[in-house]
Amino acid sequence: MGEIYYHAQHPYTWGLLKSVPRLDAEQKKKLVPILGQPPDLISPPPGCPFAPRCDYAMAVCKQVPPEYTQMSDHHAVACWLQHPMAPANVRVERGGVA
């Protein structure tokens, strides 16, 4: 659990973590929601189901379901952003968010 919380690798997880209230934060700080609607599970979109709401979606995300990429012994992520074939500048700029 700690690895996912402290080393999140998926944009959906980043969004969830930004929407959790923190006890040590200023009370006036607003939570950041994940915009848009969840996908229709009966008729899901092609590609990644999170792509329509993802700030980091690439063309492949909207066309092909993501493969799982093993990040460690206990952590895998289904996201093209973390795929070894993702453009290096995308992985460096966006993949390090925690």
PDB file as gemmi writes it, atoms N, CA and C in Angstrom:
CRYST1    1.000    1.000    1.000  90.00  90.00  90.00 P 1                      
ATOM      1  N   MET A   1       0.824  -1.191   0.000  1.00  0.00           N  
ATOM      2  CA  MET A   1       0.000   0.000   0.000  1.00  0.00           C  
ATOM      3  C   MET A   1       0.868   1.254   0.000  1.00  0.00           C  
ATOM      4  N   GLY A   2       1.913   1.271   0.800  1.00  0.00           N  
ATOM      5  CA  GLY A   2       2.785   2.433   0.872  1.00  0.00           C  
ATOM      6  C   GLY A   2       3.442   2.759  -0.452  1.00  0.00           C  
ATOM      7  N   GLU A   3       3.793   1.717  -1.211  1.00  0.00           N  
ATOM      8  CA  GLU A   3       4.430   1.943  -2.502  1.00  0.00           C  
ATOM      9  C   GLU A   3       3.484   2.671  -3.448  1.00  0.00           C  
ATOM     10  N   ILE A   4       2.223   2.289  -3.449  1.00  0.00           N  
ATOM     11  CA  ILE A   4       1.248   2.956  -4.311  1.00  0.00           C  
ATOM     12  C   ILE A   4       1.000   4.378  -3.824  1.00  0.00           C  
ATOM     13  N   TYR A   5       0.928   4.561  -2.525  1.00  0.00           N  
ATOM     14  CA  TYR A   5       0.660   5.881  -1.964  1.00  0.00           C  
ATOM     15  C   TYR A   5       1.839   6.835  -2.174  1.00  0.00           C  
ATOM     16  N   TYR A   6       3.042   6.374  -1.924  1.00  0.00           N  
ATOM     17  CA  TYR A   6       4.211   7.249  -2.003  1.00  0.00           C  
ATOM     18  C   TYR A   6       4.904   7.244  -3.360  1.00  0.00           C  
ATOM     19  N   HIS A   7       4.643   6.246  -4.185  1.00  0.00           N  
ATOM     20  CA  HIS A   7       5.274   6.159  -5.501  1.00  0.00           C  
ATOM     21  C   HIS A   7       4.226   5.833  -6.563  1.00  0.00           C  
ATOM     22  N   ALA A   8       3.125   6.546  -6.542  1.00  0.00           N  
ATOM     23  CA  ALA A   8       2.040   6.317  -7.505  1.00  0.00           C  
ATOM     24  C   ALA A   8       2.571   6.493  -8.926  1.00  0.00           C  
ATOM     25  N   GLN A   9       2.106   5.650  -9.835  1.00  0.00           N  
ATOM     26  CA  GLN A   9       2.585   5.678 -11.212  1.00  0.00           C  
ATOM     27  C   GLN A   9       1.474   5.876 -12.234  1.00  0.00           C  
ATOM     28  N   HIS A  10       0.223   5.910 -11.807  1.00  0.00           N  
ATOM     29  CA  HIS A  10      -0.902   6.018 -12.736  1.00  0.00           C  
ATOM     30  C   HIS A  10      -1.613   7.354 -12.527  1.00  0.00           C  
ATOM     31  N   PRO A  11      -1.966   8.045 -13.609  1.00  0.00           N  
ATOM     32  CA  PRO A  11      -2.660   9.332 -13.477  1.00  0.00           C  
ATOM     33  C   PRO A  11      -3.947   9.260 -12.654  1.00  0.00           C  
ATOM     34  N   TYR A  12      -4.666   8.150 -12.701  1.00  0.00           N  
ATOM     35  CA  TYR A  12      -5.880   8.031 -11.888  1.00  0.00           C  
ATOM     36  C   TYR A  12      -5.513   8.026 -10.399  1.00  0.00           C  
ATOM     37  N   THR A  13      -4.457   7.318 -10.048  1.00  0.00           N  
ATOM     38  CA  THR A  13      -4.006   7.290  -8.654  1.00  0.00           C  
ATOM     39  C   THR A  13      -3.553   8.677  -8.220  1.00  0.00           C  
ATOM     40  N   TRP A  14      -2.840   9.402  -9.099  1.00  0.00           N  
ATOM     41  CA  TRP A  14      -2.441  10.776  -8.775  1.00  0.00           C  
ATOM     42  C   TRP A  14      -3.676  11.616  -8.476  1.00  0.00           C  
ATOM     43  N   GLY A  15      -4.718  11.459  -9.311  1.00  0.00           N  
ATOM     44  CA  GLY A  15      -5.956  12.211  -9.104  1.00  0.00           C  
ATOM     45  C   GLY A  15      -6.631  11.853  -7.792  1.00  0.00           C  
ATOM     46  N   LEU A  16      -6.675  10.564  -7.476  1.00  0.00           N  
ATOM     47  CA  LEU A  16      -7.275  10.147  -6.204  1.00  0.00           C  
ATOM     48  C   LEU A  16      -6.522  10.741  -5.020  1.00  0.00           C  
ATOM     49  N   LEU A  17      -5.209  10.713  -5.088  1.00  0.00           N  
ATOM     50  CA  LEU A  17      -4.413  11.238  -3.979  1.00  0.00           C  
ATOM     51  C   LEU A  17      -4.596  12.747  -3.810  1.00  0.00           C  
ATOM     52  N   LYS A  18      -4.813  13.469  -4.914  1.00  0.00           N  
ATOM     53  CA  LYS A  18      -5.056  14.915  -4.821  1.00  0.00           C  
ATOM     54  C   LYS A  18      -6.434  15.230  -4.256  1.00  0.00           C  
ATOM     55  N   SER A  19      -7.330  14.251  -4.267  1.00  0.00           N  
ATOM     56  CA  SER A  19      -8.695  14.496  -3.796  1.00  0.00           C  
ATOM     57  C   SER A  19      -8.917  14.061  -2.346  1.00  0.00           C  
ATOM     58  N   VAL A  20      -7.879  13.558  -1.695  1.00  0.00           N  
ATOM     59  CA  VAL A  20      -7.992  13.099  -0.308  1.00  0.00           C  
ATOM     60  C   VAL A  20      -7.678  14.259   0.640  1.00  0.00           C  
ATOM     61  N   PRO A  21      -8.570  14.538   1.596  1.00  0.00           N  
ATOM     62  CA  PRO A  21      -8.262  15.603   2.563  1.00  0.00           C  
ATOM     63  C   PRO A  21      -7.048  15.229   3.404  1.00  0.00           C  
ATOM     64  N   ARG A  22      -6.242  16.225   3.720  1.00  0.00           N  
ATOM     65  CA  ARG A  22      -5.048  16.005   4.545  1.00  0.00           C  
ATOM     66  C   ARG A  22      -5.234  16.702   5.878  1.00  0.00           C  
ATOM     67  N   LEU A  23      -4.884  16.028   6.944  1.00  0.00           N  
ATOM     68  CA  LEU A  23      -5.002  16.611   8.276  1.00  0.00           C  
ATOM     69  C   LEU A  23      -3.976  17.717   8.510  1.00  0.00           C  
ATOM     70  N   ASP A  24      -2.837  17.644   7.817  1.00  0.00           N  
ATOM     71  CA  ASP A  24      -1.788  18.641   8.016  1.00  0.00           C  
ATOM     72  C   ASP A  24      -1.878  19.818   7.043  1.00  0.00           C  
ATOM     73  N   ALA A  25      -2.891  19.844   6.183  1.00  0.00           N  
ATOM     74  CA  ALA A  25      -3.031  20.915   5.193  1.00  0.00           C  
ATOM     75  C   ALA A  25      -3.849  22.069   5.749  1.00  0.00           C  
ATOM     76  N   GLU A  26      -3.699  23.215   5.097  1.00  0.00           N  
ATOM     77  CA  GLU A  26      -4.512  24.363   5.472  1.00  0.00           C  
ATOM     78  C   GLU A  26      -5.978  24.026   5.246  1.00  0.00           C  
ATOM     79  N   GLN A  27      -6.837  24.496   6.137  1.00  0.00           N  
ATOM     80  CA  GLN A  27      -8.257  24.171   6.015  1.00  0.00           C  
ATOM     81  C   GLN A  27      -8.886  24.797   4.777  1.00  0.00           C  
ATOM     82  N   LYS A  28      -8.341  25.899   4.289  1.00  0.00           N  
ATOM     83  CA  LYS A  28      -8.916  26.576   3.130  1.00  0.00           C  
ATOM     84  C   LYS A  28      -8.503  25.939   1.807  1.00  0.00           C  
ATOM     85  N   LYS A  29      -7.565  25.024   1.845  1.00  0.00           N  
ATOM     86  CA  LYS A  29      -7.095  24.396   0.617  1.00  0.00           C  
ATOM     87  C   LYS A  29      -8.189  23.500   0.041  1.00  0.00           C  
ATOM     88  N   LYS A  30      -8.540  23.751  -1.214  1.00  0.00           N  
ATOM     89  CA  LYS A  30      -9.597  22.970  -1.860  1.00  0.00           C  
ATOM     90  C   LYS A  30      -9.035  21.660  -2.403  1.00  0.00           C  
ATOM     91  N   LEU A  31      -9.877  20.647  -2.368  1.00  0.00           N  
ATOM     92  CA  LEU A  31      -9.506  19.362  -2.950  1.00  0.00           C  
ATOM     93  C   LEU A  31      -9.637  19.460  -4.460  1.00  0.00           C  
ATOM     94  N   VAL A  32      -8.846  18.683  -5.169  1.00  0.00           N  
ATOM     95  CA  VAL A  32      -8.858  18.698  -6.628  1.00  0.00           C  
ATOM     96  C   VAL A  32      -9.625  17.471  -7.111  1.00  0.00           C  
ATOM     97  N   PRO A  33     -10.809  17.664  -7.712  1.00  0.00           N  
ATOM     98  CA  PRO A  33     -11.571  16.507  -8.186  1.00  0.00           C  
ATOM     99  C   PRO A  33     -11.031  15.988  -9.520  1.00  0.00           C  
ATOM    100  N   ILE A  34     -11.359  14.750  -9.832  1.00  0.00           N  
ATOM    101  CA  ILE A  34     -11.099  14.204 -11.159  1.00  0.00           C  
ATOM    102  C   ILE A  34     -12.305  14.597 -12.000  1.00  0.00           C  
ATOM    103  N   LEU A  35     -12.078  15.427 -13.002  1.00  0.00           N  
ATOM    104  CA  LEU A  35     -13.179  15.936 -13.817  1.00  0.00           C  
ATOM    105  C   LEU A  35     -13.728  14.864 -14.753  1.00  0.00           C  
ATOM    106  N   GLY A  36     -14.960  15.060 -15.204  1.00  0.00           N  
ATOM    107  CA  GLY A  36     -15.593  14.150 -16.146  1.00  0.00           C  
ATOM    108  C   GLY A  36     -16.364  13.046 -15.460  1.00  0.00           C  
ATOM    109  N   GLN A  37     -16.907  12.180 -16.278  1.00  0.00           N  
ATOM    110  CA  GLN A  37     -17.715  11.066 -15.796  1.00  0.00           C  
ATOM    111  C   GLN A  37     -16.953   9.752 -15.945  1.00  0.00           C  
ATOM    112  N   PRO A  38     -17.133   8.824 -15.010  1.00  0.00           N  
ATOM    113  CA  PRO A  38     -16.542   7.493 -15.183  1.00  0.00           C  
ATOM    114  C   PRO A  38     -17.084   6.846 -16.457  1.00  0.00           C  
ATOM    115  N   PRO A  39     -16.343   5.915 -17.038  1.00  0.00           N  
ATOM    116  CA  PRO A  39     -16.791   5.291 -18.284  1.00  0.00           C  
ATOM    117  C   PRO A  39     -18.014   4.403 -18.083  1.00  0.00           C  
ATOM    118  N   ASP A  40     -18.745   4.204 -19.157  1.00  0.00           N  
ATOM    119  CA  ASP A  40     -19.871   3.267 -19.171  1.00  0.00           C  
ATOM    120  C   ASP A  40     -19.274   1.862 -19.156  1.00  0.00           C  
ATOM    121  N   LEU A  41     -19.484   1.123 -18.086  1.00  0.00           N  
ATOM    122  CA  LEU A  41     -18.874  -0.200 -17.960  1.00  0.00           C  
ATOM    123  C   LEU A  41     -19.528  -1.242 -18.856  1.00  0.00           C  
ATOM    124  N   ILE A  42     -20.737  -0.976 -19.315  1.00  0.00           N  
ATOM    125  CA  ILE A  42     -21.400  -1.898 -20.244  1.00  0.00           C  
ATOM    126  C   ILE A  42     -20.856  -1.702 -21.652  1.00  0.00           C  
ATOM    127  N   SER A  43     -20.532  -0.474 -21.984  1.00  0.00           N  
ATOM    128  CA  SER A  43     -19.978  -0.158 -23.297  1.00  0.00           C  
ATOM    129  C   SER A  43     -18.752   0.737 -23.108  1.00  0.00           C  
ATOM    130  N   PRO A  44     -17.650   0.168 -22.612  1.00  0.00           N  
ATOM    131  CA  PRO A  44     -16.473   0.993 -22.335  1.00  0.00           C  
ATOM    132  C   PRO A  44     -15.865   1.560 -23.619  1.00  0.00           C  
ATOM    133  N   PRO A  45     -15.176   2.680 -23.503  1.00  0.00           N  
ATOM    134  CA  PRO A  45     -14.526   3.258 -24.680  1.00  0.00           C  
ATOM    135  C   PRO A  45     -13.348   2.386 -25.113  1.00  0.00           C  
ATOM    136  N   PRO A  46     -12.924   2.523 -26.372  1.00  0.00           N  
ATOM    137  CA  PRO A  46     -11.719   1.791 -26.785  1.00  0.00           C  
ATOM    138  C   PRO A  46     -10.512   2.359 -26.037  1.00  0.00           C  
ATOM    139  N   GLY A  47      -9.506   1.576 -25.886  1.00  0.00           N  
ATOM    140  CA  GLY A  47      -8.308   2.057 -25.207  1.00  0.00           C  
ATOM    141  C   GLY A  47      -8.462   2.054 -23.705  1.00  0.00           C  
ATOM    142  N   CYS A  48      -7.785   2.966 -23.064  1.00  0.00           N  
ATOM    143  CA  CYS A  48      -7.810   3.071 -21.606  1.00  0.00           C  
ATOM    144  C   CYS A  48      -9.124   3.696 -21.156  1.00  0.00           C  
ATOM    145  N   PRO A  49      -9.824   3.084 -20.201  1.00  0.00           N  
ATOM    146  CA  PRO A  49     -11.092   3.646 -19.744  1.00  0.00           C  
ATOM    147  C   PRO A  49     -10.937   5.002 -19.054  1.00  0.00           C  
ATOM    148  N   PHE A  50      -9.727   5.338 -18.603  1.00  0.00           N  
ATOM    149  CA  PHE A  50      -9.502   6.625 -17.949  1.00  0.00           C  
ATOM    150  C   PHE A  50      -9.081   7.723 -18.933  1.00  0.00           C  
ATOM    151  N   ALA A  51      -8.744   7.364 -20.162  1.00  0.00           N  
ATOM    152  CA  ALA A  51      -8.207   8.326 -21.136  1.00  0.00           C  
ATOM    153  C   ALA A  51      -9.060   9.586 -21.318  1.00  0.00           C  
ATOM    154  N   PRO A  52     -10.401   9.495 -21.400  1.00  0.00           N  
ATOM    155  CA  PRO A  52     -11.179  10.726 -21.595  1.00  0.00           C  
ATOM    156  C   PRO A  52     -11.043  11.733 -20.445  1.00  0.00           C  
ATOM    157  N   ARG A  53     -10.650  11.270 -19.262  1.00  0.00           N  
ATOM    158  CA  ARG A  53     -10.519  12.167 -18.103  1.00  0.00           C  
ATOM    159  C   ARG A  53      -9.067  12.403 -17.698  1.00  0.00           C  
ATOM    160  N   CYS A  54      -8.136  11.846 -18.437  1.00  0.00           N  
ATOM    161  CA  CYS A  54      -6.721  11.898 -18.072  1.00  0.00           C  
ATOM    162  C   CYS A  54      -6.030  13.122 -18.675  1.00  0.00           C  
ATOM    163  N   ASP A  55      -5.353  13.886 -17.834  1.00  0.00           N  
ATOM    164  CA  ASP A  55      -4.600  15.056 -18.294  1.00  0.00           C  
ATOM    165  C   ASP A  55      -3.358  14.667 -19.092  1.00  0.00           C  
ATOM    166  N   TYR A  56      -2.954  13.418 -19.026  1.00  0.00           N  
ATOM    167  CA  TYR A  56      -1.720  12.976 -19.665  1.00  0.00           C  
ATOM    168  C   TYR A  56      -1.962  12.025 -20.834  1.00  0.00           C  
ATOM    169  N   ALA A  57      -3.199  11.877 -21.270  1.00  0.00           N  
ATOM    170  CA  ALA A  57      -3.533  10.907 -22.316  1.00  0.00           C  
ATOM    171  C   ALA A  57      -2.805  11.223 -23.624  1.00  0.00           C  
ATOM    172  N   MET A  58      -2.281  10.174 -24.228  1.00  0.00           N  
ATOM    173  CA  MET A  58      -1.632  10.249 -25.536  1.00  0.00           C  
ATOM    174  C   MET A  58      -2.569   9.575 -26.536  1.00  0.00           C  
ATOM    175  N   ALA A  59      -2.269   9.671 -27.810  1.00  0.00           N  
ATOM    176  CA  ALA A  59      -3.126   9.077 -28.840  1.00  0.00           C  
ATOM    177  C   ALA A  59      -3.334   7.581 -28.598  1.00  0.00           C  
ATOM    178  N   VAL A  60      -2.285   6.856 -28.239  1.00  0.00           N  
ATOM    179  CA  VAL A  60      -2.390   5.414 -28.022  1.00  0.00           C  
ATOM    180  C   VAL A  60      -3.373   5.094 -26.896  1.00  0.00           C  
ATOM    181  N   CYS A  61      -3.470   5.970 -25.908  1.00  0.00           N  
ATOM    182  CA  CYS A  61      -4.352   5.737 -24.762  1.00  0.00           C  
ATOM    183  C   CYS A  61      -5.813   5.636 -25.188  1.00  0.00           C  
ATOM    184  N   LYS A  62      -6.171   6.378 -26.225  1.00  0.00           N  
ATOM    185  CA  LYS A  62      -7.561   6.417 -26.677  1.00  0.00           C  
ATOM    186  C   LYS A  62      -7.885   5.303 -27.667  1.00  0.00           C  
ATOM    187  N   GLN A  63      -6.854   4.529 -28.066  1.00  0.00           N  
ATOM    188  CA  GLN A  63      -7.057   3.520 -29.102  1.00  0.00           C  
ATOM    189  C   GLN A  63      -6.812   2.086 -28.642  1.00  0.00           C  
ATOM    190  N   VAL A  64      -5.831   1.894 -27.769  1.00  0.00           N  
ATOM    191  CA  VAL A  64      -5.398   0.540 -27.391  1.00  0.00           C  
ATOM    192  C   VAL A  64      -5.426   0.401 -25.866  1.00  0.00           C  
ATOM    193  N   PRO A  65      -6.072  -0.655 -25.349  1.00  0.00           N  
ATOM    194  CA  PRO A  65      -6.033  -0.862 -23.893  1.00  0.00           C  
ATOM    195  C   PRO A  65      -4.583  -0.987 -23.421  1.00  0.00           C  
ATOM    196  N   PRO A  66      -4.242  -0.357 -22.305  1.00  0.00           N  
ATOM    197  CA  PRO A  66      -2.848  -0.394 -21.851  1.00  0.00           C  
ATOM    198  C   PRO A  66      -2.428  -1.768 -21.348  1.00  0.00           C  
ATOM    199  N   GLU A  67      -1.172  -2.073 -21.580  1.00  0.00           N  
ATOM    200  CA  GLU A  67      -0.574  -3.295 -21.050  1.00  0.00           C  
ATOM    201  C   GLU A  67      -0.099  -3.019 -19.627  1.00  0.00           C  
ATOM    202  N   TYR A  68       0.030  -4.073 -18.839  1.00  0.00           N  
ATOM    203  CA  TYR A  68       0.592  -3.912 -17.500  1.00  0.00           C  
ATOM    204  C   TYR A  68       2.106  -3.769 -17.608  1.00  0.00           C  
ATOM    205  N   THR A  69       2.648  -2.817 -16.882  1.00  0.00           N  
ATOM    206  CA  THR A  69       4.088  -2.619 -16.781  1.00  0.00           C  
ATOM    207  C   THR A  69       4.473  -2.856 -15.328  1.00  0.00           C  
ATOM    208  N   GLN A  70       5.409  -3.761 -15.105  1.00  0.00           N  
ATOM    209  CA  GLN A  70       5.847  -4.074 -13.748  1.00  0.00           C  
ATOM    210  C   GLN A  70       6.782  -2.975 -13.270  1.00  0.00           C  
ATOM    211  N   MET A  71       6.404  -2.283 -12.202  1.00  0.00           N  
ATOM    212  CA  MET A  71       7.210  -1.192 -11.665  1.00  0.00           C  
ATOM    213  C   MET A  71       8.152  -1.685 -10.561  1.00  0.00           C  
ATOM    214  N   SER A  72       7.740  -2.736  -9.852  1.00  0.00           N  
ATOM    215  CA  SER A  72       8.560  -3.355  -8.806  1.00  0.00           C  
ATOM    216  C   SER A  72       7.995  -4.751  -8.573  1.00  0.00           C  
ATOM    217  N   ASP A  73       8.525  -5.460  -7.606  1.00  0.00           N  
ATOM    218  CA  ASP A  73       8.034  -6.807  -7.309  1.00  0.00           C  
ATOM    219  C   ASP A  73       6.563  -6.818  -6.912  1.00  0.00           C  
ATOM    220  N   HIS A  74       6.088  -5.720  -6.329  1.00  0.00           N  
ATOM    221  CA  HIS A  74       4.729  -5.675  -5.795  1.00  0.00           C  
ATOM    222  C   HIS A  74       3.863  -4.600  -6.430  1.00  0.00           C  
ATOM    223  N   HIS A  75       4.296  -4.020  -7.544  1.00  0.00           N  
ATOM    224  CA  HIS A  75       3.572  -2.882  -8.106  1.00  0.00           C  
ATOM    225  C   HIS A  75       3.615  -2.936  -9.628  1.00  0.00           C  
ATOM    226  N   ALA A  76       2.434  -3.078 -10.231  1.00  0.00           N  
ATOM    227  CA  ALA A  76       2.304  -3.034 -11.683  1.00  0.00           C  
ATOM    228  C   ALA A  76       1.299  -1.946 -12.023  1.00  0.00           C  
ATOM    229  N   VAL A  77       1.424  -1.385 -13.211  1.00  0.00           N  
ATOM    230  CA  VAL A  77       0.529  -0.307 -13.621  1.00  0.00           C  
ATOM    231  C   VAL A  77       0.090  -0.540 -15.062  1.00  0.00           C  
ATOM    232  N   ALA A  78      -1.200  -0.342 -15.322  1.00  0.00           N  
ATOM    233  CA  ALA A  78      -1.736  -0.454 -16.677  1.00  0.00           C  
ATOM    234  C   ALA A  78      -1.888   0.963 -17.217  1.00  0.00           C  
ATOM    235  N   CYS A  79      -0.801   1.494 -17.753  1.00  0.00           N  
ATOM    236  CA  CYS A  79      -0.798   2.873 -18.247  1.00  0.00           C  
ATOM    237  C   CYS A  79       0.283   3.012 -19.312  1.00  0.00           C  
ATOM    238  N   TRP A  80      -0.109   3.525 -20.481  1.00  0.00           N  
ATOM    239  CA  TRP A  80       0.872   3.712 -21.550  1.00  0.00           C  
ATOM    240  C   TRP A  80       1.939   4.729 -21.160  1.00  0.00           C  
ATOM    241  N   LEU A  81       1.629   5.619 -20.259  1.00  0.00           N  
ATOM    242  CA  LEU A  81       2.588   6.626 -19.810  1.00  0.00           C  
ATOM    243  C   LEU A  81       3.817   5.979 -19.182  1.00  0.00           C  
ATOM    244  N   GLN A  82       3.635   4.844 -18.533  1.00  0.00           N  
ATOM    245  CA  GLN A  82       4.739   4.161 -17.853  1.00  0.00           C  
ATOM    246  C   GLN A  82       5.316   3.004 -18.667  1.00  0.00           C  
ATOM    247  N   HIS A  83       4.785   2.767 -19.846  1.00  0.00           N  
ATOM    248  CA  HIS A  83       5.277   1.685 -20.699  1.00  0.00           C  
ATOM    249  C   HIS A  83       6.720   1.984 -21.130  1.00  0.00           C  
ATOM    250  N   PRO A  84       7.575   0.969 -21.190  1.00  0.00           N  
ATOM    251  CA  PRO A  84       8.973   1.197 -21.590  1.00  0.00           C  
ATOM    252  C   PRO A  84       9.121   1.863 -22.959  1.00  0.00           C  
ATOM    253  N   MET A  85       8.131   1.721 -23.842  1.00  0.00           N  
ATOM    254  CA  MET A  85       8.223   2.317 -25.172  1.00  0.00           C  
ATOM    255  C   MET A  85       7.639   3.732 -25.229  1.00  0.00           C  
ATOM    256  N   ALA A  86       7.169   4.258 -24.105  1.00  0.00           N  
ATOM    257  CA  ALA A  86       6.651   5.631 -24.085  1.00  0.00           C  
ATOM    258  C   ALA A  86       7.799   6.586 -24.380  1.00  0.00           C  
ATOM    259  N   PRO A  87       7.503   7.696 -25.052  1.00  0.00           N  
ATOM    260  CA  PRO A  87       8.575   8.663 -25.323  1.00  0.00           C  
ATOM    261  C   PRO A  87       9.276   9.074 -24.026  1.00  0.00           C  
ATOM    262  N   ALA A  88      10.599   9.127 -24.061  1.00  0.00           N  
ATOM    263  CA  ALA A  88      11.387   9.421 -22.855  1.00  0.00           C  
ATOM    264  C   ALA A  88      10.998  10.746 -22.221  1.00  0.00           C  
ATOM    265  N   ASN A  89      10.728  11.774 -23.018  1.00  0.00           N  
ATOM    266  CA  ASN A  89      10.392  13.068 -22.427  1.00  0.00           C  
ATOM    267  C   ASN A  89       9.060  13.013 -21.694  1.00  0.00           C  
ATOM    268  N   VAL A  90       8.136  12.187 -22.146  1.00  0.00           N  
ATOM    269  CA  VAL A  90       6.851  12.036 -21.468  1.00  0.00           C  
ATOM    270  C   VAL A  90       7.055  11.306 -20.150  1.00  0.00           C  
ATOM    271  N   ARG A  91       7.840  10.235 -20.164  1.00  0.00           N  
ATOM    272  CA  ARG A  91       8.065   9.449 -18.947  1.00  0.00           C  
ATOM    273  C   ARG A  91       8.806  10.269 -17.894  1.00  0.00           C  
ATOM    274  N   VAL A  92       9.771  11.066 -18.288  1.00  0.00           N  
ATOM    275  CA  VAL A  92      10.536  11.856 -17.325  1.00  0.00           C  
ATOM    276  C   VAL A  92       9.680  12.975 -16.751  1.00  0.00           C  
ATOM    277  N   GLU A  93       8.988  13.726 -17.610  1.00  0.00           N  
ATOM    278  CA  GLU A  93       8.208  14.870 -17.154  1.00  0.00           C  
ATOM    279  C   GLU A  93       7.009  14.466 -16.322  1.00  0.00           C  
ATOM    280  N   ARG A  94       6.340  13.415 -16.706  1.00  0.00           N  
ATOM    281  CA  ARG A  94       5.074  13.085 -16.080  1.00  0.00           C  
ATOM    282  C   ARG A  94       5.129  11.856 -15.199  1.00  0.00           C  
ATOM    283  N   GLY A  95       6.062  10.974 -15.439  1.00  0.00           N  
ATOM    284  CA  GLY A  95       6.090   9.718 -14.711  1.00  0.00           C  
ATOM    285  C   GLY A  95       6.598   9.819 -13.285  1.00  0.00           C  
ATOM    286  N   GLY A  96       7.192  10.936 -12.915  1.00  0.00           N  
ATOM    287  CA  GLY A  96       7.750  11.054 -11.582  1.00  0.00           C  
ATOM    288  C   GLY A  96       6.829  11.679 -10.562  1.00  0.00           C  
ATOM    289  N   VAL A  97       5.616  11.990 -10.946  1.00  0.00           N  
ATOM    290  CA  VAL A  97       4.674  12.608 -10.016  1.00  0.00           C  
ATOM    291  C   VAL A  97       4.307  11.610  -8.943  1.00  0.00           C  
ATOM    292  N   ALA A  98       4.255  12.057  -7.712  1.00  0.00           N  
ATOM    293  CA  ALA A  98       3.868  11.158  -6.618  1.00  0.00           C  
ATOM    294  C   ALA A  98       2.706  11.727  -5.859  1.00  0.00           C  
TER     295      ALA A  98                                                      
END                                                                             
